[in-house]
Amino acid sequence: MHNKYNKIHPSHPPSSHPPSSHPPQPQRTFDIWKFAITFFIKLWLVGRKFTYPKNGMTPEAVSDRKQQLAVWLREGLVKLGPTFIKVGQQFSTRVDVLSPEFVKELEKLQDNVPPFDSDAAQAIVERELGGKVGDVFEEFNPTPIAAASLGQVCLWGWDGVGCGGVTQHVVCMRCM
C-alpha cells in the first residue's frame, strides 16, 4: 500500500525536538555549564570535613551524601536530555572511575528512563509525516508503552491494524 506519507521528506530532516522545546542556544549552554559546575562543587563538598555536623565525617555519612548527590546527578542528566543520559549510561559501567553509590544510581539510566512529553512526541511524528496524526492514522495513542534514552514507543494503527512506532530523540549540535 503506497500513500503520500511513505516518501522521504527532504525538507524535514530528522530531529527529536520541535523548535520550541529547546531553550535558545545561549540558555542551553548556560544550563549545561551550570549543571556541571554545580555537580563538581557538590562533589568537592562531599569530601570536606567542615560540611559535616559534630558527629563528624564518618564513612556512613560520606556514603549517604554521595548517594544523595548521585540521585541529583541522575535526575539532572535526564533533564538535560538524551545525550546526557547516554553519558550517564556510559559512566554507570565505569566501576574503576566512580564510587559504588554513583554506579548504582547511574545504572538506573540503563533501563529506567522516563518518557519525554507526549505532546512533543506527537509533534515529532507530525513533522516527520508532514501532516496531522489524525490524517494519517485512524488510531494514535501518544502515551508511550516503553521509553529509552533515544526514543519511545507509541501505539498507532490504520485500516483496523494496530502497530507500534518509535519516536526518536535525534540530537544535533545546533540543538545543543
PyRosetta script that sets phi, psi and omega in degrees:
from pyrosetta import init, pose_from_sequence

init()
pose = pose_from_sequence("MHNKYNKIHPSHPPSSHPPSSHPPQPQRTFDIWKFAITFFIKLWLVGRKFTYPKNGMTPEAVSDRKQQLAVWLREGLVKLGPTFIKVGQQFSTRVDVLSPEFVKELEKLQDNVPPFDSDAAQAIVERELGGKVGDVFEEFNPTPIAAASLGQVCLWGWDGVGCGGVTQHVVCMRCM")
pose.set_psi(1, 123.3)
pose.set_omega(1, -178.5)
pose.set_phi(2, -109.8)
pose.set_psi(2, 134.7)
pose.set_omega(2, 172.8)
pose.set_phi(3, -141.0)
pose.set_psi(3, 173.2)
pose.set_omega(3, -174.7)
pose.set_phi(4, -66.1)
pose.set_psi(4, -13.6)
pose.set_omega(4, -177.5)
pose.set_phi(5, -91.5)
pose.set_psi(5, -3.0)
pose.set_omega(5, 178.7)
pose.set_phi(6, -82.6)
pose.set_psi(6, -14.7)
pose.set_omega(6, -177.6)
pose.set_phi(7, -86.3)
pose.set_psi(7, 156.3)
pose.set_omega(7, 178.2)
pose.set_phi(8, -80.5)
pose.set_psi(8, 137.8)
pose.set_omega(8, 179.9)
pose.set_phi(9, -102.1)
pose.set_psi(9, 99.3)
pose.set_omega(9, -179.1)
pose.set_phi(10, -62.7)
pose.set_psi(10, -22.2)
pose.set_omega(10, -179.8)
pose.set_phi(11, -81.1)
pose.set_psi(11, -6.1)
pose.set_omega(11, 179.8)
pose.set_phi(12, -122.1)
pose.set_psi(12, 77.8)
pose.set_omega(12, 179.0)
pose.set_phi(13, -64.2)
pose.set_psi(13, 149.3)
pose.set_omega(13, -179.3)
pose.set_phi(14, -58.1)
pose.set_psi(14, 136.2)
pose.set_omega(14, 176.8)
pose.set_phi(15, -157.6)
pose.set_psi(15, 144.2)
pose.set_omega(15, -174.8)
pose.set_phi(16, -88.4)
pose.set_psi(16, -20.8)
pose.set_omega(16, -171.8)
pose.set_phi(17, -121.6)
pose.set_psi(17, 131.6)
pose.set_omega(17, 171.7)
pose.set_phi(18, -59.2)
pose.set_psi(18, 151.3)
pose.set_omega(18, -175.4)
pose.set_phi(19, -51.2)
pose.set_psi(19, -31.8)
pose.set_omega(19, -176.1)
pose.set_phi(20, -84.4)
pose.set_psi(20, -5.5)
pose.set_omega(20, -174.1)
pose.set_phi(21, -83.7)
pose.set_psi(21, -18.4)
pose.set_omega(21, 177.7)
pose.set_phi(22, -102.8)
pose.set_psi(22, 141.1)
pose.set_omega(22, 173.3)
pose.set_phi(23, -68.2)
pose.set_psi(23, 161.9)
pose.set_omega(23, 177.9)
pose.set_phi(24, -56.1)
pose.set_psi(24, 155.4)
pose.set_omega(24, -175.1)
pose.set_phi(25, -48.4)
pose.set_psi(25, -52.4)
pose.set_omega(25, -178.9)
pose.set_phi(26, -60.0)
pose.set_psi(26, -38.3)
pose.set_omega(26, 179.7)
pose.set_phi(27, -66.5)
pose.set_psi(27, -42.2)
pose.set_omega(27, 179.3)
pose.set_phi(28, -62.5)
pose.set_psi(28, -44.9)
pose.set_omega(28, 178.1)
pose.set_phi(29, -60.8)
pose.set_psi(29, -44.0)
pose.set_omega(29, 178.0)
pose.set_phi(30, -60.7)
pose.set_psi(30, -45.2)
pose.set_omega(30, -179.5)
pose.set_phi(31, -60.8)
pose.set_psi(31, -40.6)
pose.set_omega(31, 179.8)
pose.set_phi(32, -65.7)
pose.set_psi(32, -48.7)
pose.set_omega(32, 179.9)
pose.set_phi(33, -64.6)
pose.set_psi(33, -39.9)
pose.set_omega(33, 178.1)
pose.set_phi(34, -60.0)
pose.set_psi(34, -44.3)
pose.set_omega(34, 179.0)
pose.set_phi(35, -62.3)
pose.set_psi(35, -48.1)
pose.set_omega(35, -177.7)
pose.set_phi(36, -63.1)
pose.set_psi(36, -46.9)
pose.set_omega(36, -178.9)
pose.set_phi(37, -65.4)
pose.set_psi(37, -42.6)
pose.set_omega(37, 178.3)
pose.set_phi(38, -60.5)
pose.set_psi(38, -42.7)
pose.set_omega(38, 179.2)
pose.set_phi(39, -60.0)
pose.set_psi(39, -48.7)
pose.set_omega(39, -176.8)
pose.set_phi(40, -67.5)
pose.set_psi(40, -32.4)
pose.set_omega(40, 174.9)
pose.set_phi(41, -66.6)
pose.set_psi(41, -45.9)
pose.set_omega(41, 179.2)
pose.set_phi(42, -62.6)
pose.set_psi(42, -40.2)
pose.set_omega(42, 178.9)
pose.set_phi(43, -64.8)
pose.set_psi(43, -41.2)
pose.set_omega(43, 177.8)
pose.set_phi(44, -61.4)
pose.set_psi(44, -41.7)
pose.set_omega(44, -178.7)
pose.set_phi(45, -67.5)
pose.set_psi(45, -27.5)
pose.set_omega(45, 177.9)
pose.set_phi(46, -58.0)
pose.set_psi(46, -35.2)
pose.set_omega(46, -177.0)
pose.set_phi(47, -93.0)
pose.set_psi(47, 12.9)
pose.set_omega(47, -177.9)
pose.set_phi(48, -108.6)
pose.set_psi(48, 123.9)
pose.set_omega(48, -174.9)
pose.set_phi(49, -60.4)
pose.set_psi(49, -36.2)
pose.set_omega(49, -175.9)
pose.set_phi(50, -66.2)
pose.set_psi(50, -13.3)
pose.set_omega(50, -179.3)
pose.set_phi(51, -87.8)
pose.set_psi(51, -1.3)
pose.set_omega(51, -178.5)
pose.set_phi(52, -104.4)
pose.set_psi(52, 153.5)
pose.set_omega(52, 179.9)
pose.set_phi(53, -69.8)
pose.set_psi(53, -172.9)
pose.set_omega(53, -174.0)
pose.set_phi(54, -56.6)
pose.set_psi(54, -38.0)
pose.set_omega(54, -177.1)
pose.set_phi(55, -71.3)
pose.set_psi(55, -0.7)
pose.set_omega(55, 165.8)
pose.set_phi(56, 90.7)
pose.set_psi(56, -176.8)
pose.set_omega(56, -176.1)
pose.set_phi(57, -94.1)
pose.set_psi(57, 73.0)
pose.set_omega(57, -179.3)
pose.set_phi(58, -79.2)
pose.set_psi(58, 158.3)
pose.set_omega(58, 176.6)
pose.set_phi(59, -56.7)
pose.set_psi(59, -34.3)
pose.set_omega(59, 178.6)
pose.set_phi(60, -67.7)
pose.set_psi(60, -41.0)
pose.set_omega(60, 179.5)
pose.set_phi(61, -66.0)
pose.set_psi(61, -41.2)
pose.set_omega(61, 178.7)
pose.set_phi(62, -64.4)
pose.set_psi(62, -44.6)
pose.set_omega(62, 179.2)
pose.set_phi(63, -61.9)
pose.set_psi(63, -40.1)
pose.set_omega(63, 178.7)
pose.set_phi(64, -63.8)
pose.set_psi(64, -41.9)
pose.set_omega(64, 178.4)
pose.set_phi(65, -65.8)
pose.set_psi(65, -40.1)
pose.set_omega(65, 177.8)
pose.set_phi(66, -63.1)
pose.set_psi(66, -39.0)
pose.set_omega(66, 179.1)
pose.set_phi(67, -63.7)
pose.set_psi(67, -44.4)
pose.set_omega(67, 178.2)
pose.set_phi(68, -62.3)
pose.set_psi(68, -42.1)
pose.set_omega(68, 179.1)
pose.set_phi(69, -67.3)
pose.set_psi(69, -36.6)
pose.set_omega(69, 178.6)
pose.set_phi(70, -63.1)
pose.set_psi(70, -40.6)
pose.set_omega(70, 176.8)
pose.set_phi(71, -63.2)
pose.set_psi(71, -45.8)
pose.set_omega(71, 178.6)
pose.set_phi(72, -59.0)
pose.set_psi(72, -42.8)
pose.set_omega(72, 179.7)
pose.set_phi(73, -62.3)
pose.set_psi(73, -48.6)
pose.set_omega(73, -179.3)
pose.set_phi(74, -59.9)
pose.set_psi(74, -46.9)
pose.set_omega(74, -179.6)
pose.set_phi(75, -63.3)
pose.set_psi(75, -38.3)
pose.set_omega(75, 178.2)
pose.set_phi(76, -66.4)
pose.set_psi(76, -40.1)
pose.set_omega(76, 178.0)
pose.set_phi(77, -63.1)
pose.set_psi(77, -40.3)
pose.set_omega(77, 178.3)
pose.set_phi(78, -62.8)
pose.set_psi(78, -43.2)
pose.set_omega(78, 179.3)
pose.set_phi(79, -63.8)
pose.set_psi(79, -33.2)
pose.set_omega(79, -179.4)
pose.set_phi(80, -75.5)
pose.set_psi(80, -16.9)
pose.set_omega(80, 172.0)
pose.set_phi(81, 111.0)
pose.set_psi(81, -174.4)
pose.set_omega(81, -170.5)
pose.set_phi(82, -59.0)
pose.set_psi(82, -39.0)
pose.set_omega(82, 180.0)
pose.set_phi(83, -62.3)
pose.set_psi(83, -42.0)
pose.set_omega(83, -177.9)
pose.set_phi(84, -76.2)
pose.set_psi(84, -29.7)
pose.set_omega(84, 172.6)
pose.set_phi(85, -62.3)
pose.set_psi(85, -43.2)
pose.set_omega(85, 177.7)
pose.set_phi(86, -61.9)
pose.set_psi(86, -40.3)
pose.set_omega(86, 176.8)
pose.set_phi(87, -60.8)
pose.set_psi(87, -45.5)
pose.set_omega(87, 178.0)
pose.set_phi(88, -61.9)
pose.set_psi(88, -39.7)
pose.set_omega(88, 177.0)
pose.set_phi(89, -61.3)
pose.set_psi(89, -42.3)
pose.set_omega(89, 179.6)
pose.set_phi(90, -63.7)
pose.set_psi(90, -43.7)
pose.set_omega(90, 179.7)
pose.set_phi(91, -68.8)
pose.set_psi(91, -23.7)
pose.set_omega(91, 179.5)
pose.set_phi(92, -66.1)
pose.set_psi(92, -16.0)
pose.set_omega(92, 178.8)
pose.set_phi(93, -97.1)
pose.set_psi(93, -1.3)
pose.set_omega(93, -174.0)
pose.set_phi(94, -100.4)
pose.set_psi(94, 72.7)
pose.set_omega(94, 178.6)
pose.set_phi(95, -66.9)
pose.set_psi(95, -16.6)
pose.set_omega(95, 178.0)
pose.set_phi(96, -82.1)
pose.set_psi(96, -12.3)
pose.set_omega(96, -176.2)
pose.set_phi(97, -109.7)
pose.set_psi(97, -40.7)
pose.set_omega(97, -174.1)
pose.set_phi(98, -108.8)
pose.set_psi(98, 154.4)
pose.set_omega(98, 176.1)
pose.set_phi(99, -71.8)
pose.set_psi(99, 158.7)
pose.set_omega(99, -177.0)
pose.set_phi(100, -56.0)
pose.set_psi(100, -32.6)
pose.set_omega(100, -179.9)
pose.set_phi(101, -61.7)
pose.set_psi(101, -41.9)
pose.set_omega(101, -179.5)
pose.set_phi(102, -72.3)
pose.set_psi(102, -43.1)
pose.set_omega(102, -179.7)
pose.set_phi(103, -59.9)
pose.set_psi(103, -47.1)
pose.set_omega(103, -178.4)
pose.set_phi(104, -60.6)
pose.set_psi(104, -42.4)
pose.set_omega(104, -178.6)
pose.set_phi(105, -71.7)
pose.set_psi(105, -42.0)
pose.set_omega(105, -179.2)
pose.set_phi(106, -70.6)
pose.set_psi(106, -22.4)
pose.set_omega(106, 175.4)
pose.set_phi(107, -60.5)
pose.set_psi(107, -25.5)
pose.set_omega(107, 178.3)
pose.set_phi(108, -62.9)
pose.set_psi(108, -22.8)
pose.set_omega(108, 178.0)
pose.set_phi(109, -74.4)
pose.set_psi(109, -12.9)
pose.set_omega(109, 179.6)
pose.set_phi(110, -71.1)
pose.set_psi(110, -37.8)
pose.set_omega(110, -174.9)
pose.set_phi(111, -141.5)
pose.set_psi(111, 15.2)
pose.set_omega(111, -177.1)
pose.set_phi(112, -140.9)
pose.set_psi(112, 61.9)
pose.set_omega(112, -179.9)
pose.set_phi(113, -100.1)
pose.set_psi(113, 129.6)
pose.set_omega(113, 179.0)
pose.set_phi(114, -69.0)
pose.set_psi(114, 148.9)
pose.set_omega(114, 178.4)
pose.set_phi(115, -70.0)
pose.set_psi(115, 156.6)
pose.set_omega(115, 174.5)
pose.set_phi(116, -85.8)
pose.set_psi(116, 172.2)
pose.set_omega(116, -172.8)
pose.set_phi(117, -55.0)
pose.set_psi(117, 131.9)
pose.set_omega(117, -179.5)
pose.set_phi(118, -61.7)
pose.set_psi(118, -36.5)
pose.set_omega(118, 177.5)
pose.set_phi(119, -64.7)
pose.set_psi(119, -38.6)
pose.set_omega(119, 177.6)
pose.set_phi(120, -66.0)
pose.set_psi(120, -40.2)
pose.set_omega(120, 178.6)
pose.set_phi(121, -61.3)
pose.set_psi(121, -44.8)
pose.set_omega(121, 179.8)
pose.set_phi(122, -64.5)
pose.set_psi(122, -39.6)
pose.set_omega(122, 178.0)
pose.set_phi(123, -63.2)
pose.set_psi(123, -38.5)
pose.set_omega(123, 177.8)
pose.set_phi(124, -63.0)
pose.set_psi(124, -47.9)
pose.set_omega(124, -179.9)
pose.set_phi(125, -60.8)
pose.set_psi(125, -44.6)
pose.set_omega(125, -179.9)
pose.set_phi(126, -64.1)
pose.set_psi(126, -39.9)
pose.set_omega(126, 178.6)
pose.set_phi(127, -64.9)
pose.set_psi(127, -43.0)
pose.set_omega(127, -179.2)
pose.set_phi(128, -67.5)
pose.set_psi(128, -34.7)
pose.set_omega(128, 179.6)
pose.set_phi(129, -80.9)
pose.set_psi(129, -21.1)
pose.set_omega(129, -177.3)
pose.set_phi(130, 76.8)
pose.set_psi(130, 21.5)
pose.set_omega(130, 179.1)
pose.set_phi(131, -167.9)
pose.set_psi(131, 178.8)
pose.set_omega(131, -179.7)
pose.set_phi(132, -73.3)
pose.set_psi(132, 145.8)
pose.set_omega(132, 179.6)
pose.set_phi(133, -57.2)
pose.set_psi(133, -41.9)
pose.set_omega(133, -178.8)
pose.set_phi(134, -64.9)
pose.set_psi(134, -22.5)
pose.set_omega(134, 177.4)
pose.set_phi(135, -80.1)
pose.set_psi(135, -20.0)
pose.set_omega(135, -175.9)
pose.set_phi(136, -103.1)
pose.set_psi(136, -45.6)
pose.set_omega(136, -175.5)
pose.set_phi(137, -111.9)
pose.set_psi(137, 143.1)
pose.set_omega(137, 172.8)
pose.set_phi(138, -72.3)
pose.set_psi(138, -34.9)
pose.set_omega(138, 179.8)
pose.set_phi(139, -129.4)
pose.set_psi(139, 137.8)
pose.set_omega(139, 173.7)
pose.set_phi(140, -150.9)
pose.set_psi(140, 119.5)
pose.set_omega(140, 177.8)
pose.set_phi(141, -109.6)
pose.set_psi(141, 107.1)
pose.set_omega(141, -176.7)
pose.set_phi(142, -73.0)
pose.set_psi(142, -10.0)
pose.set_omega(142, 177.7)
pose.set_phi(143, -72.6)
pose.set_psi(143, 120.0)
pose.set_omega(143, -175.3)
pose.set_phi(144, -70.2)
pose.set_psi(144, 145.8)
pose.set_omega(144, 174.3)
pose.set_phi(145, -97.6)
pose.set_psi(145, -13.9)
pose.set_omega(145, 176.1)
pose.set_phi(146, -157.6)
pose.set_psi(146, 151.8)
pose.set_omega(146, 178.7)
pose.set_phi(147, -141.7)
pose.set_psi(147, 149.4)
pose.set_omega(147, 176.3)
pose.set_phi(148, -141.4)
pose.set_psi(148, -178.5)
pose.set_omega(148, -175.0)
pose.set_phi(149, -65.3)
pose.set_psi(149, -31.4)
pose.set_omega(149, -176.1)
pose.set_phi(150, -110.1)
pose.set_psi(150, 4.5)
pose.set_omega(150, 179.3)
pose.set_phi(151, 179.9)
pose.set_psi(151, 178.9)
pose.set_omega(151, 176.0)
pose.set_phi(152, -149.1)
pose.set_psi(152, 159.9)
pose.set_omega(152, -175.1)
pose.set_phi(153, -109.0)
pose.set_psi(153, 129.6)
pose.set_omega(153, 175.9)
pose.set_phi(154, -121.8)
pose.set_psi(154, 156.2)
pose.set_omega(154, 178.6)
pose.set_phi(155, -95.5)
pose.set_psi(155, 140.8)
pose.set_omega(155, 178.1)
pose.set_phi(156, -152.2)
pose.set_psi(156, 166.4)
pose.set_omega(156, 178.4)
pose.set_phi(157, -172.6)
pose.set_psi(157, 163.2)
pose.set_omega(157, 174.6)
pose.set_phi(158, -151.6)
pose.set_psi(158, 159.6)
pose.set_omega(158, -177.6)
pose.set_phi(159, 51.5)
pose.set_psi(159, 37.5)
pose.set_omega(159, 177.2)
pose.set_phi(160, 74.8)
pose.set_psi(160, 4.1)
pose.set_omega(160, -179.1)
pose.set_phi(161, -105.5)
pose.set_psi(161, 121.0)
pose.set_omega(161, 178.1)
pose.set_phi(162, -86.4)
pose.set_psi(162, 142.4)
pose.set_omega(162, -179.5)
pose.set_phi(163, -141.7)
pose.set_psi(163, 174.2)
pose.set_omega(163, 174.2)
pose.set_phi(164, -128.0)
pose.set_psi(164, 151.0)
pose.set_omega(164, 179.0)
pose.set_phi(165, -140.2)
pose.set_psi(165, 151.8)
pose.set_omega(165, 179.4)
pose.set_phi(166, -100.3)
pose.set_psi(166, 128.0)
pose.set_omega(166, 171.9)
pose.set_phi(167, -98.9)
pose.set_psi(167, 115.9)
pose.set_omega(167, -173.7)
pose.set_phi(168, -94.4)
pose.set_psi(168, 145.3)
pose.set_omega(168, 165.5)
pose.set_phi(169, -86.5)
pose.set_psi(169, 114.7)
pose.set_omega(169, 173.8)
pose.set_phi(170, -117.7)
pose.set_psi(170, 115.8)
pose.set_omega(170, -175.4)
pose.set_phi(171, -105.9)
pose.set_psi(171, 132.4)
pose.set_omega(171, 176.8)
pose.set_phi(172, -120.3)
pose.set_psi(172, 159.7)
pose.set_omega(172, -175.4)
pose.set_phi(173, -61.0)
pose.set_psi(173, -33.5)
pose.set_omega(173, -178.2)
pose.set_phi(174, -67.6)
pose.set_psi(174, -19.2)
pose.set_omega(174, 178.7)
pose.set_phi(175, -85.1)
pose.set_psi(175, -16.7)
pose.set_omega(175, -172.8)
pose.set_phi(176, -79.6)
pose.dump_pdb("model.pdb")
